[in-house]
Amino acid sequence: MRKQKPHYQLQCWRLAFEFVPVAYDLARRFPAEERYELASQLRRAATSIPLNIAEGAGRDGPAEFCRFLTIARASLTELDTTLLLAERLGYLTTAETDAAISTLDRIAALINGLLKKLRASP
């Protein structure tokens, strides 16, 4: 059995972690010429979110944790834009993009809530 780590308890980490395979599946639908371009960008942005949440949770103190949460939030906005570009280029349907962005909005709300809580603590 795996030892419980601080980030395992965070709903934003769990949801972001669960989204990574979805992002990889979406990236697989891109044409071959996008494999090392937009598809790669989509995968990297998606994995960056739970990785930064986890790294921040493992750091010392709320200030460092907040810094990594803001990096994760920035990756969310990058991923949002990547999905919109993929839709515009015809690689994804509007329904696929909307569903993915809805999940990202939920993750962003959770991160924002956690940031607010951390910043309010003495």
Backbone hydrogen bonds in HBPLUS format (Angstrom, degrees):
<---DONOR---> <-ACCEPTOR-->    atom                        ^
c    i                          cat <-CA-CA->   ^        H-A-AA   ^      H-
h    n   atom  resd res      DA  || num        DHA   H-A  angle D-A-AA Bond
n    s   type  num  typ     dist DA aas  dist angle  dist       angle   num
A0008-TYR N   A0005-LYS O   3.06 MM   3  5.46 140.8  2.22 110.4 121.5     1
A0009-GLN N   A0006-PRO O   3.26 MM   3  5.86 152.6  2.34 112.7 119.2     2
A0010-LEU N   A0007-HIS O   3.07 MM   3  5.26 155.3  2.14 106.9 114.5     3
A0014-ARG N   A0010-LEU O   3.04 MM   4  6.39 164.4  2.06 154.5 158.6     4
A0015-LEU N   A0011-GLN O   2.98 MM   4  6.13 169.1  1.99 155.1 157.4     5
A0016-ALA N   A0012-CYS O   3.01 MM   4  6.05 158.1  2.06 140.7 147.4     6
A0017-PHE N   A0013-TRP O   2.75 MM   4  5.85 157.4  1.80 152.6 159.4     7
A0018-GLU N   A0014-ARG O   2.94 MM   4  6.13 154.8  2.01 145.8 152.3     8
A0019-PHE N   A0015-LEU O   3.04 MM   4  6.22 130.5  2.30 136.5 149.3     9
A0019-PHE N   A0016-ALA O   3.18 MM   3  5.05 131.7  2.42  91.5 104.7    10
A0022-VAL N   A0019-PHE O   2.97 MM   3  5.12 120.2  2.34 103.2 119.2    11
A0023-ALA N   A0019-PHE O   2.94 MM   4  6.29 156.4  2.00 158.5 165.9    12
A0024-TYR N   A0020-VAL O   2.97 MM   4  6.29 158.0  2.02 156.0 162.2    13
A0025-ASP N   A0021-PRO O   2.94 MM   4  6.12 152.4  2.02 141.3 148.6    14
A0026-LEU N   A0022-VAL O   2.92 MM   4  6.23 157.8  1.97 151.1 157.2    15
A0027-ALA N   A0023-ALA O   2.90 MM   4  6.13 157.1  1.95 148.9 155.5    16
A0028-ARG N   A0024-TYR O   3.04 MM   4  6.27 141.0  2.20 141.7 151.3    17
A0029-ARG N   A0026-LEU O   3.09 MM   3  5.50 151.5  2.18 108.7 117.2    18
A0030-PHE N   A0027-ALA O   3.14 MM   3  5.54 164.8  2.16 112.9 117.7    19
A0034-GLU N   A0031-PRO O   2.90 MM   3  5.56 158.9  1.95 120.8 127.8    20
A0035-ARG N   A0032-ALA O   3.06 MM   3  5.26 166.7  2.08 113.0 117.1    21
A0037-GLU N   A0034-GLU O   3.04 MM   3  4.90 157.6  2.09 104.3 111.3    22
A0039-ALA N   A0034-GLU O   3.14 MM   5  5.75 152.5  2.22 145.3 151.3    23
A0041-GLN N   A0037-GLU O   2.99 MM   4  6.27 155.6  2.05 150.7 158.4    24
A0042-LEU N   A0038-LEU O   2.91 MM   4  6.14 155.8  1.96 149.2 155.1    25
A0043-ARG N   A0039-ALA O   3.04 MM   4  6.33 163.3  2.07 149.4 153.1    26
A0044-ARG N   A0040-SER O   2.90 MM   4  6.11 164.9  1.93 154.1 158.3    27
A0045-ALA N   A0041-GLN O   2.96 MM   4  6.06 164.4  1.98 151.2 155.4    28
A0046-ALA N   A0042-LEU O   3.03 MM   4  6.14 161.1  2.07 147.9 153.5    29
A0047-THR N   A0043-ARG O   2.99 MM   4  6.19 161.4  2.03 150.9 155.5    30
A0048-SER N   A0044-ARG O   2.99 MM   4  6.01 144.1  2.12 141.0 151.0    31
A0051-LEU N   A0047-THR O   3.29 MM   4  6.30 157.9  2.34 150.6 156.8    32
A0052-ASN N   A0048-SER O   2.95 MM   4  5.92 158.3  2.00 145.5 149.9    33
A0053-ILE N   A0049-ILE O   3.12 MM   4  6.34 158.6  2.16 151.8 158.1    34
A0054-ALA N   A0050-PRO O   2.93 MM   4  6.02 164.5  1.96 147.1 151.4    35
A0055-GLU N   A0051-LEU O   2.92 MM   4  6.10 160.3  1.96 145.3 151.2    36
A0056-GLY N   A0052-ASN O   2.93 MM   4  5.98 163.3  1.96 144.9 149.7    37
A0057-ALA N   A0053-ILE O   2.98 MM   4  6.17 154.4  2.04 147.1 154.2    38
A0058-GLY N   A0054-ALA O   3.13 MM   4  6.34 134.8  2.34 141.0 152.4    39
A0058-GLY N   A0055-GLU O   3.14 MM   3  5.16 132.6  2.37  95.7 108.6    40
A0059-ARG N   A0056-GLY O   3.15 MM   3  5.17 160.7  2.18 103.7 109.6    41
A0065-PHE N   A0061-GLY O   3.27 MM   4  6.50 160.6  2.31 146.5 152.3    42
A0066-CYS N   A0062-PRO O   2.81 MM   4  5.96 160.3  1.85 150.8 155.5    43
A0067-ARG N   A0063-ALA O   3.13 MM   4  6.39 151.2  2.21 141.4 148.8    44
A0068-PHE N   A0064-GLU O   3.17 MM   4  6.53 157.8  2.22 151.8 156.0    45
A0069-LEU N   A0065-PHE O   2.92 MM   4  6.20 149.9  2.02 150.2 159.7    46
A0070-THR N   A0066-CYS O   2.93 MM   4  6.17 151.5  2.01 150.3 157.0    47
A0071-ILE N   A0067-ARG O   3.15 MM   4  6.47 142.7  2.30 138.0 148.1    48
A0072-ALA N   A0068-PHE O   2.93 MM   4  6.21 156.7  1.98 144.8 151.0    49
A0073-ARG N   A0069-LEU O   2.87 MM   4  6.12 152.9  1.94 144.1 151.9    50
A0074-ALA N   A0070-THR O   2.96 MM   4  6.15 147.8  2.06 137.5 145.8    51
A0075-SER N   A0071-ILE O   2.98 MM   4  6.32 150.9  2.07 147.9 155.7    52
A0076-LEU N   A0072-ALA O   3.00 MM   4  6.35 141.0  2.16 141.2 152.3    53
A0077-THR N   A0073-ARG O   3.17 MM   4  6.59 151.3  2.26 145.9 151.8    54
A0078-GLU N   A0074-ALA O   2.99 MM   4  6.30 151.2  2.08 145.4 154.1    55
A0079-LEU N   A0075-SER O   2.83 MM   4  6.01 157.1  1.88 146.8 153.0    56
A0080-ASP N   A0076-LEU O   2.89 MM   4  6.11 156.2  1.94 147.8 154.4    57
A0081-THR N   A0077-THR O   3.10 MM   4  6.28 161.8  2.14 143.7 147.4    58
A0082-THR N   A0078-GLU O   2.93 MM   4  6.18 153.4  2.00 146.9 155.1    59
A0083-LEU N   A0079-LEU O   2.92 MM   4  6.16 157.6  1.97 152.6 157.6    60
A0084-LEU N   A0080-ASP O   3.04 MM   4  6.35 156.9  2.09 147.1 153.6    61
A0085-LEU N   A0081-THR O   2.90 MM   4  6.14 155.5  1.96 149.0 155.6    62
A0086-ALA N   A0082-THR O   2.94 MM   4  6.17 156.5  1.99 146.1 152.7    63
A0087-GLU N   A0083-LEU O   2.94 MM   4  6.22 151.9  2.02 147.3 154.9    64
A0088-ARG N   A0084-LEU O   2.91 MM   4  6.13 163.3  1.93 147.6 152.4    65
A0089-LEU N   A0085-LEU O   2.87 MM   4  6.10 147.7  1.98 148.7 157.3    66
A0091-TYR N   A0086-ALA O   2.81 MM   5  5.16 150.1  1.90 166.1 159.9    67
A0090-GLY N   A0087-GLU O   2.93 MM   3  5.05 156.5  1.99 106.2 113.7    68
A0097-THR N   A0093-THR O   3.00 MM   4  6.27 165.8  2.02 153.5 157.3    69
A0098-ASP N   A0094-THR O   2.79 MM   4  5.91 167.3  1.80 153.5 157.5    70
A0099-ALA N   A0095-ALA O   2.99 MM   4  6.08 161.5  2.02 146.3 151.1    71
A0100-ALA N   A0096-GLU O   3.06 MM   4  6.25 161.8  2.09 147.4 152.3    72
A0101-ILE N   A0097-THR O   2.86 MM   4  6.03 167.8  1.87 158.4 162.0    73
A0102-SER N   A0098-ASP O   2.89 MM   4  5.99 147.1  2.00 143.9 152.8    74
A0103-THR N   A0099-ALA O   3.27 MM   4  6.56 153.1  2.34 142.8 148.4    75
A0104-LEU N   A0100-ALA O   2.99 MM   4  6.35 157.2  2.04 148.1 155.1    76
A0105-ASP N   A0101-ILE O   2.81 MM   4  6.03 152.1  1.89 148.0 155.1    77
A0106-ARG N   A0102-SER O   3.14 MM   4  6.41 147.7  2.25 139.4 147.6    78
A0106-ARG N   A0103-THR O   3.11 MM   3  5.09 118.7  2.50  93.8 108.8    79
A0107-ILE N   A0103-THR O   2.97 MM   4  6.33 156.8  2.03 151.7 157.9    80
A0108-ALA N   A0104-LEU O   2.84 MM   4  6.07 161.5  1.87 151.5 156.8    81
A0109-ALA N   A0105-ASP O   2.98 MM   4  6.18 154.5  2.05 142.9 149.2    82
A0110-LEU N   A0106-ARG O   3.08 MM   4  6.35 155.0  2.14 145.6 152.0    83
A0111-ILE N   A0107-ILE O   2.88 MM   4  6.19 159.6  1.92 154.8 160.6    84
A0112-ASN N   A0108-ALA O   2.82 MM   4  6.00 163.3  1.85 152.1 157.0    85
A0113-GLY N   A0109-ALA O   2.93 MM   4  6.11 153.0  2.01 143.2 150.5    86
A0114-LEU N   A0110-LEU O   2.97 MM   4  6.20 156.4  2.03 146.5 152.8    87
A0115-LEU N   A0111-ILE O   2.82 MM   4  6.06 160.1  1.86 154.6 160.4    88
A0116-LYS N   A0112-ASN O   2.96 MM   4  6.13 159.8  2.01 145.8 151.1    89
A0117-LYS N   A0113-GLY O   3.02 MM   4  6.25 158.9  2.07 145.7 151.2    90
A0118-LEU N   A0114-LEU O   2.87 MM   4  6.09 164.4  1.89 154.0 158.3    91
A0119-ARG N   A0115-LEU O   2.87 MM   4  5.99 161.9  1.90 153.8 158.7    92
A0120-ALA N   A0116-LYS O   3.08 MM   4  6.16 134.0  2.30 138.6 149.8    93
A0121-SER N   A0118-LEU O   3.27 MM   3  5.34 143.7  2.41  96.8 106.8    94
